């Protein structure tokens, strides 16, 4: 797959990247994250504070040193259905680099991602983020990233949903993928606040997709 740099080429790798993503607080839906590589080294972090932090409609993705890589911001008014991403911290005076929108038809729901620098670059996210089981597909219906429940292979134990795996295929921007995780988490937080957690799971047309 041809390299797709959306946020930064530092985070585009020639081999598959496997991150362990952990909620940094277990008290509030939509709280912070830390992402670690296979060696246990911190790669990304997101800091939010308090039960109403997701209502601010803005989250900043940082690298291990605290450098701001990406800001994802809810587009208002959007009825919680549209988010946009900006390079660095904040969005004032900047043009968004991508958008994420959730659309629903009766009985099904999906998430569409558009990259503004390339009108033909579009992604679909299918599955259920609430169940930590979803796949990111490019326009050619090729998987570029996956979210799955984290399993301890030695103990054969499945971790809780606050710890999960993010696998990024070669050539796909892992910072971009992590930014999309933040948006998915906020969509789930909106569902939680509406008392309909995972009421509209993202459903795949792919017969090989497992839910």
Buried (B, 14 or more C-beta within 10 A) or exposed (E): EEEBBBBBEEBBBEEEBBBBBBBEBEEBBBBBBBBBBEEEEEBBBBBBEEEEBBEEBBBBBBBBEEEEBBBBBBBEEBEBBBBBBBBEBEBEEEEBBBBBBBEEEEEBBBBBBBBBEEEEBBBBBBBBBBBBBBBBBBEEEEBBBBBBBBEEEEEEEEBEEBBBBBBBBEBBBBBBBBBBBBBBBBBBBBBBBEEEEBEBBBBBEEEEBEE
